[in-house]
Amino acid sequence: MSATTETSTRPPRRRLSNTARNTIAGWGFSLPYLLVFLVFMAGPIFAALWFSFTDFELVNLVAPFSAPWAGFDNYVQAVQDPEVRKAAWNTAVFVVVGVPLSVFAGLMAAVLIENGISRLQSVFRVGYYLPVITSIIAIAVIWRFMLNPDIGLVNRTLALVGIDGPSWLNDPSTALPSIIVMAIWRNLGQSMIIFLAGLKGVPGVLYEASRVDGATFWQRFRWITLPQLRPVTLFALVITSIGYLQVFEEPFVMTQGGPLDSTVTIAMVIYEQGFNFFHLGYASAIAYMLFLFIAVLAFVQFKVLGQDD
Amino acid sequence: MRPARALRGGLLLLAVVLMLFPAVWMLITSLKDIQDVYAATVFDFTPTLDNYRDVFVSTSAAGGASDLVTNFSNSVIITALATLLATLIGVPAAWGFSRFDLKGAKDQLFFILSTRFMPPVVVVIPLFVMYRWAGLYDTRTGLVLLYTAFNLPFTIWMMKGFVDEIPGEYEDALMMDGYSRLQAFRQGSLPLLVPGILATAVFSMIFTWNEFTFAVFLTGSTARTVPPAIAGLLGGQSTPWGLVAAAAMVFALPVLAFGFLVRKHLVAGMTFGAVRR
């Protein structure tokens, strides 16, 4: 699957000095990238860590090093902050409910496409991947309109069968579920593409042998397809979880975190604290907790699900 | 077997309709005037292109360009420059990683991949501070630099895969004939890499064009790109849904066209090159 292996057909280097020169040349080519990496990624990561231990506010912007040291105060405050707790809970619900459903829907779509249709496969693939490459903003806008209680498509359709639809995004009990459904709708295409690629890698011999043995469709799915797709499933789970933990655009566009904080997420709190109230130190502490959590989760998922490889 | 197959086909068809209908409905809405948007019927209306005109021309009495035009030109310029820079820096770097046996190259590649896992919200606060301090806040230059930096890991990772697929012998043979290492790359490998470079650049363009988080944190009004601008249209008491729909359509169409162009590489692009085919 992964084709990033070295080409082994290269002839051996002739002279040692050549190797040394090659090393210098090779590093030379990657130097611009390394500089960019230091300035825009490594630097900010360490800076964020430092900010998180200070009371960095708007006044410190003119002289970033003047922010007073705060020790672990920001972290202690974040853990006790009811809004952060609410946001952590919402984000957890989003991940725990949304990730398995997105990945499962993607798997179903991939298996159906692979087995059901051969002639129109490309049409179906396009239908599912369009939402993935379309801007999340355009999609959130469409969904906000579809869920509009008065003129939205969803409630108009419900009205046809005599149901008075709820005020989806304005009701604390339906706002978060609505956003989760939208996220699944959008992301199942990504999982599907990953699974379609994985299905191509399953040796056809396995299916032929199982047919000879009289296995049913579900038996083949359970005992051949699923085990063969394990690494691909891991990959889909990891990247979907990482994406969902950072959920920001959806609530930002659709609900601004409301009603009654029912859709506020960790990334939304970081935005509010950092850019509405300019508590940049406090926001950095929350961001760092999210960062560490994502790193640990990715690590654990690789360990737990990847142990056979 | 036949009924099962028909059932599966039907399920798929239903699902595709569910997937595509929101887009169709948005297209319909973009062709409606404000009365028709709020009218009781969905399909009975007189199509108008007024919303599309309003995306590009201001509705105020003075006329002239609308704010969205500024946003669109920002998006076009920033996306083009950031993609160009990422390609110019990224392709040689990918070639270096692929062709030279570098000590520590593995670690570097791991770092490149790990940036995929880094949440933008973590680095955006230090970047905001840095940009305010350096005068890059709310400038196109600032966003171009930032997007170049964030497209580079992807460009290098994708391009390394493409370079790996081209045997090094072409270059070795040319070097035997007296070409320098760089000339050998230009004459031997570069022509073969063009399709890969184009596909990678298209993905960089899509990512940059769609990017929202950095744009909303690091711009005010001058350098604001389209995604935060469209989100901003939703703020007020009554949302101009026709205009929003038209802006979203104009914004989404180039991506769909480009996505169609790179459909063969979609798996590699969407999975950061981790799953190639």
Interface residues (C-beta under 8 A of the other chain):
Chain A: M1 S2 A3 T4 T5 E6 T7 T9 R10 P11 T19 N22 T23 A25 G26 W27 G28 F29 S30 P32 Y33 L34 V36 F37 V39 F40 M41 G43 P44 I45 A47 A48 F51 F56 L61 V62 P64 A109 L112 I113 N115 G116 I117 S122 V123 F124 R125 V126 G127 Y128 Y129 L130 P131 V132 I133 T134 S135 I136 I137 A138 I139 A140 V141 I142 W143 R144 F145 M146 D150 I151 L153 R156 W185 G189 Q190 I193 I194 L196 A197 G198 K200 F217 V232 F235 I239 I242 L245 Q246 F248 E249 F252 V253 A267 I270 Y271 G274 F275 L280 A283 S284 A287 Y288 L290 F291 I294 A295 A298
Chain B: A4 R5 R8 G9 L11 L12 A15 V16 L18 M19 L20 P22 A23 W25 M26 T29 V37 Y38 V42 I89 G90 P92 A93 W95 G96 F97 R99 F100 D101 L102 K103 A105 Q108 F111 I112 T115 F117 M118 P119 P120 V121 V122 V123 I125 P126 L127 F128 V129 M130 R132 W133 L145 L146 T148 A149 F150 L152 P153 I156 K160 G161 D164 E165 P167 G168 E169 D172 R181 I206 W209 N210 F212 T213 V216 F217 P227 P228 I230 A231 L234 W241 V244 A245 A248 F251 A252 V255 L256 G259 F260 R263 L266 V267 M270 T271 G273 A274 V275 R276 R277
